Amino acid sequence: MKITADLDLCQGHAVCQAEAPEFFDVPSRGTVEVLNRHPEPEAREAVERAVRYCPTQALMITEDD
């Protein structure tokens, strides 16, 4: 699993950080920073919630090769 973020879409709402703070950081007046682009399988549920609830749909999960 790989996390990608479209920084052109991100508006800094920090919903992702609230759902999975160990994987996302949103500084004040900034855009998302993905802290770990390749999380372990056990983190899938939290990362999927963060992606699902992103108000601007700026986050995406893709499968590693």
HELIX and SHEET records of a PDB file:
HELIX    1   1 VAL A   15  GLU A   19  1                                   5    
HELIX    2   2 PRO A   41  ALA A   43  5                                   3    
HELIX    3   3 ARG A   44  TYR A   53  1                                  10    
SHEET    1   A 2 LYS A   2  ALA A   5  0                                        
SHEET    2   A 2 LEU A  59  THR A  62 -1                                        
SHEET    1   B 2 PHE A  24  ASP A  25  0                                        
SHEET    2   B 2 GLU A  33  VAL A  34 -1                                        
END                                                                             
